[in-house]
């Protein structure tokens, strides 16, 4: 368990802040159960338990502390809750039904969890849940397991054409084909704590009186709390694609460059040689972001490891580790767990749930990189038309 192993003072501060947010529920909801937005929950959890916030990093964990990955959830009512979405992979399973569909979705789910754990240096995963009921909040933790592929069985007589229910002998899942979403029934939850939450009758008047009286109310902070959520600095962040795009919009990974540079013609190459493409359009839009070509800088990977890297190749069209096999050994062997000689394809990236990277300039010659979910590049630059994208 995670929660029970945290200092009591941190537990109390966490509950206190959840309660304060719940007091203001009438600002957002008319329910007799308190309101808690999932982003607020993520930030509160990471602040008071001094955890790393992964919620915006497009992976299977929302937080990390001491090599434990935490999936954070909050809900009211039904314990049948969403655990993954697979809309980008719809074409690969839309003709499947029954066991074949359940097995395929389970494999996709397991791959994403595995990649997250490898990428962020996580040894175990758990779900931490705040369930809201009338008058109180319950703190619950639940196993976050990979699906046992060998024991998948369809639950007959349950579901319909759009919903396939199955079990792996440990948990019950259902996949909604219409929503491309996998749900898990949280049916063996352990309540670790519960506290009362009184919903304020008129939070508007309360907040107005605070402003008019110029009262600033602060929750007492223990001196050991050092975590804060940084503001996003778009001037010091850029997004690059791990793929190329044909004129018809098809995304692909070149067989002899980028993530497959090890397969390039010419000299004998190390099996781990890769680079992150830095195409002309992105270079033109991000002038000055990286140091000059062949200038070595420090690059921190998602698991906290720092490696030397540089901009290189003709016109600076590649971001490589120095030497370039370091990045490939980490990504291809440790994260993706691919055997040497395996060509990376775009469908692989879809299964792994990543197709782009976000670089952050932390300071002079200090950078970090996160591997991001499908569609991040388009959202990052607000691209809606394929003609806006670099097709080279």
C-alpha positions in Angstrom: 0.0 0.0 0.0 1.1 3.6 -0.7 -1.1 5.8 1.5 -0.6 3.9 4.8 3.2 4.3 4.3 3.1 8.1 4.1 3.8 10.3 7.1 0.6 11.0 9.1 1.1 14.7 8.9 1.1 14.5 5.0 -2.0 12.3 5.1 -3.8 14.9 7.3 -2.8 17.8 5.0 -4.0 15.8 2.0 -7.4 15.1 3.5 -7.7 18.7 4.7 -7.2 20.1 1.2 -9.5 17.5 -0.3 -12.1 18.6 2.3 -11.7 22.3 1.5 -12.2 21.7 -2.2 -15.2 19.5 -1.4 -16.7 22.4 0.7 -16.9 24.5 -2.4 -18.8 21.8 -4.4 -21.9 23.9 -5.0 -19.8 26.1 -7.3 -19.8 23.2 -9.8 -22.5 20.7 -9.0 -25.9 20.3 -7.4 -25.1 16.7 -6.2 -25.2 15.8 -2.5 -21.8 14.1 -3.1 -18.8 16.5 -3.1 -17.2 17.6 -6.4 -13.6 16.9 -7.1 -12.1 17.6 -10.5 -9.5 15.0 -11.5 -6.9 17.7 -12.2 -7.3 19.1 -8.7 -7.0 15.6 -7.3 -3.8 15.0 -9.2 -2.2 18.3 -8.1 -3.3 17.9 -4.4 -1.9 14.3 -4.3 1.4 15.3 -5.7 1.8 18.4 -3.6 1.1 16.8 -0.2 2.8 13.5 -0.8 5.7 15.1 -2.6 5.3 13.0 -5.7 6.3 13.5 -9.3 3.2 14.6 -11.3 3.0 12.5 -14.5 -0.6 13.3 -15.3 0.2 15.4 -18.3 2.9 13.2 -19.6 0.5 10.9 -21.6 1.4 7.6 -19.8 -0.4 5.0 -17.7 0.6 6.5 -14.4 -0.5 9.9 -13.0 2.1 10.1 -10.3 5.4 8.5 -9.2 7.2 8.3 -5.9 10.0 6.0 -4.9 9.6 3.9 -8.1 5.9 3.4 -7.4 3.6 4.4 -10.2 0.2 5.6 -9.1 -3.0 5.8 -11.2 -5.2 8.4 -9.6 -8.9 8.2 -9.8 -11.9 9.9 -8.3 -15.6 9.2 -8.9 -19.1 9.1 -7.6 -21.4 6.0 -7.8 -20.6 3.1 -10.2 -17.3 1.3 -9.7 -17.1 0.3 -13.3 -14.4 2.8 -14.4 -12.4 3.7 -17.5 -8.8 2.6 -17.4 -7.6 3.0 -21.1 -8.7 4.3 -24.5 -7.7 2.8 -27.9 -9.3 5.0 -30.5 -6.1 5.4 -32.5 -5.9 1.6 -32.9 -9.6 1.1 -33.9 -8.8 -0.2 -37.4 -6.8 -3.1 -35.9 -9.7 -4.5 -33.8 -12.9 -3.2 -35.3 -13.6 -6.5 -37.1 -12.9 -8.6 -33.9 -15.4 -10.0 -31.5 -15.5 -12.1 -28.3 -12.2 -13.7 -27.1 -10.1 -12.3 -30.0 -11.2 -8.7 -29.2 -10.7 -9.1 -25.5 -7.2 -10.7 -26.0 -6.2 -7.9 -28.4 -7.3 -5.1 -26.2 -5.6 -6.8 -23.2 -2.4 -7.0 -25.1 -2.6 -3.3 -26.0 -3.3 -2.4 -22.3 -0.3 -4.4 -21.1 2.0 -2.9 -23.6 1.2 0.6 -22.6 1.6 -0.2 -18.9 4.9 -2.0 -19.6 6.3 1.0 -21.7 5.2 3.4 -18.9 7.0 1.4 -16.2 10.2 1.0 -18.3 10.2 4.6 -19.5 9.8 6.2 -16.0 11.7 3.7 -13.9 8.7 2.3 -12.1 8.8 -1.1 -10.3 5.2 -1.4 -9.3 1.8 0.2 -9.9 -1.2 0.9 -7.8 -4.5 2.7 -8.1 -5.2 5.4 -5.5 -8.9 6.4 -5.4 -10.9 9.1 -3.8 -14.5 7.9 -3.9 -17.1 10.5 -3.0 -20.3 9.6 -1.3 -22.9 11.8 0.4 -21.3 13.5 3.4 -17.8 12.1 3.0 -14.8 11.0 0.9 -13.2 7.6 1.1 -9.6 6.9 0.4 -9.1 3.6 -1.3 -6.2 1.7 -2.9 -6.6 -1.1 -5.5 -4.3 -3.4 -7.4 -3.0 -2.0 -10.7 -2.1 -5.3 -12.5 -1.3 -6.2 -16.0 -4.1 -8.3 -17.5 -3.3 -12.1 -17.3 -3.4 -13.0 -20.9 -3.3 -16.8 -20.2 -6.5 -16.7 -18.2 -8.7 -14.4 -20.2 -12.3 -15.7 -20.4 -15.4 -14.1 -21.9 -18.3 -13.6 -19.4 -21.2 -15.2 -21.2 -24.7 -13.6 -20.9 -23.3 -10.2 -20.0 -22.8 -7.3 -22.4 -24.1 -6.7 -25.9 -22.9 -6.0 -29.4 -21.0 -2.9 -28.2 -19.7 -4.2 -24.8 -17.6 -7.2 -24.3 -17.1 -8.4 -20.7 -14.2 -10.6 -19.7 -12.1 -11.7 -16.8 -8.5 -12.7 -16.2 -9.3 -14.5 -13.0 -8.3 -11.5 -10.9 -10.4 -8.6 -12.2 -13.4 -8.1 -14.4 -13.1 -5.8 -17.5 -15.4 -4.6 -20.2 -14.5 -3.1 -23.5 -16.9 -0.6 -25.2 -16.4 -0.9 -29.0 -18.5 2.3 -29.6 -16.3 4.3 -27.2 -13.0 2.5 -27.9 -12.6 2.3 -24.1 -11.6 -0.3 -21.7 -13.3 -0.3 -18.2 -12.4 -2.3 -15.1 -14.8 -3.1 -12.3 -13.1 -2.0 -9.1 -14.8 -4.8 -7.0 -12.1 -5.6 -4.4 -11.3 -2.1 -3.0 -9.8 -1.6 0.4 -11.0 1.5 2.2 -8.0 3.0 4.0 -9.5 6.2 5.4 -12.7 8.2 5.4 -13.5 11.7 6.4 -16.5 14.0 6.5 -17.0 16.7 3.9 -19.6 19.4 4.4 -20.8 21.0 1.2 -21.1 24.8 1.8 -24.6 26.1 1.1 -23.6 29.4 -0.5 -19.9 29.3 -1.5 -20.5 32.4 -3.7 -21.3 34.5 -0.7 -18.4 33.0 1.3 -15.9 33.8 -1.4 -17.3 37.3 -2.0 -17.1 38.1 1.7 -13.5 36.9 1.7 -12.6 39.3 -1.1 -14.5 42.2 0.4 -13.0 41.8 3.8 -9.5 41.4 2.1 -9.0 38.2 4.1 -6.4 35.8 2.8 -6.9 32.3 4.3 -3.9 29.9 3.9 -3.8 26.3 4.8 -0.8 25.8 7.2 2.0 24.0 5.2 4.4 21.7 6.9 8.0 22.8 6.2 8.9 19.5 4.4 6.6 20.2 1.4 8.7 21.2 -1.5 6.8 20.0 -4.5 5.1 22.5 -6.8 3.5 22.1 -10.3 5.5 24.3 -12.7 3.8 26.5 -15.2 4.1 25.5 -18.8 6.6 27.7 -20.6 5.9 27.3 -24.3 9.0 29.4 -25.2 11.1 26.7 -23.6 9.3 23.7 -24.9 9.1 22.2 -28.4 7.4 19.1 -29.8 9.0 16.8 -32.4 7.5 13.9 -34.3 9.0 10.4 -34.2 7.3 9.7 -37.6 7.1 11.1 -41.1 3.8 11.9 -43.0 3.1 11.1 -46.6 1.0 13.4 -48.8 -2.1 11.3 -48.3 -1.8 11.8 -44.5 -0.4 8.3 -43.7 2.1 8.3 -40.9 5.1 6.0 -41.2 8.6 5.4 -39.8 11.4 5.4 -42.3 13.2 2.1 -42.6 16.7 3.5 -42.7 16.6 6.7 -40.6 15.3 8.1 -37.4 14.3 5.3 -35.0 15.6 2.8 -37.6 19.0 4.5 -38.2 20.7 1.3 -37.2 19.4 -0.1 -40.5 20.9 2.6 -42.7 23.1 1.7 -45.7 26.8 2.5 -45.8 29.1 1.8 -42.8 28.5 -1.0 -40.3 26.3 0.4 -37.5 25.6 -0.4 -33.9 22.2 -2.1 -33.4 21.2 0.7 -31.1 21.9 3.7 -33.3 18.8 6.0 -33.5 18.0 9.7 -33.7 15.0 11.9 -33.2 14.2 13.7 -36.5 14.4 17.5 -36.4 13.0 18.4 -39.9 13.4 21.7 -41.7 10.0 23.0 -40.8 10.5 22.5 -37.1 14.0 23.9 -37.2 12.7 27.0 -38.8 10.0 27.4 -36.1 12.4 26.8 -33.2 15.5 28.7 -34.1 17.8 29.1 -31.0 16.0 26.4 -28.9 18.9 24.0 -29.0 22.6 25.0 -28.9 24.6 25.1 -32.1 25.2 21.9 -34.1 27.6 19.4 -32.4 27.5 21.3 -29.1 26.9 18.7 -26.4 24.2 19.3 -23.9 22.7 17.3 -21.0 19.4 15.5 -21.7 17.4 14.1 -18.8 15.2 11.1 -19.8 11.8 10.4 -18.3 13.3 7.9 -15.7 15.6 10.6 -14.4 18.8 9.4 -16.1 20.8 12.1 -17.8 22.8 11.5 -21.0 24.9 13.6 -23.3 23.2 14.7 -26.6 23.6 17.1 -29.5 22.1 18.4 -32.7 23.9 16.8 -35.6 23.9 15.6 -39.3 23.5 17.8 -42.3 21.7 21.1 -41.5 21.2 19.8 -38.0 18.3 17.5 -38.9 18.8 15.0 -36.0 18.9 15.0 -32.2 21.2 12.2 -31.1 22.7 11.0 -27.9 26.5 11.2 -27.8 27.4 8.5 -28.7 24.0 7.9 -30.5 23.7 4.2 -29.4 23.0 5.4 -25.8 19.5 6.7 -26.6 18.7 3.6 -28.7 19.8 1.2 -26.1 17.5 2.9 -23.5 14.5 3.3 -25.8 14.6 0.2 -28.0 15.9 -2.4 -25.5 14.9 -1.1 -22.1 11.6 0.7 -22.8 10.2 -1.0 -25.8 11.9 -4.3 -25.1 12.6 -5.1 -28.7 15.1 -7.6 -29.9 18.0 -6.3 -32.1 17.1 -6.1 -35.8 13.4 -5.3 -35.2 12.2 -2.5 -37.5 10.1 0.2 -35.7 6.8 0.8 -37.5 4.1 3.4 -36.8 1.7 0.7 -35.8 4.2 -0.2 -33.0 4.2 3.4 -31.8 0.4 3.3 -31.8 0.4 0.2 -29.6 3.0 1.7 -27.3 0.9 4.9 -27.1 3.6 7.3 -28.2 4.5 9.0 -31.4 6.2 12.3 -30.5 8.5 13.9 -28.0 8.4 17.1 -26.0 11.8 18.8 -25.2 12.0 21.2 -22.3 14.9 23.7 -22.0 15.6 23.7 -18.3 18.6 26.0 -18.3 21.8 26.6 -20.4 22.8 23.2 -21.9 20.3 21.4 -19.7 17.3 19.8 -21.4 14.7 17.1 -20.6 12.5 15.0 -22.9 9.1 13.3 -22.5 7.7 10.8 -24.9 4.1 11.8 -25.7 0.9 10.2 -26.8 -0.6 9.9 -30.3 -1.6 13.3 -31.7 0.5 15.4 -29.3 2.4 17.1 -32.2 -0.8 18.3 -33.9 -2.3 19.5 -30.6 0.9 21.2 -29.6 1.0 23.4 -32.7 -2.8 23.4 -33.2 -2.6 21.7 -36.6 -5.9 20.8 -38.1 -5.0 20.5 -41.8 -2.6 18.0 -43.2 -1.3 20.7 -45.6 0.1 22.5 -42.6 2.5 19.7 -41.8 5.9 19.0 -43.1 5.5 16.1 -45.5 9.2 15.5 -46.1 
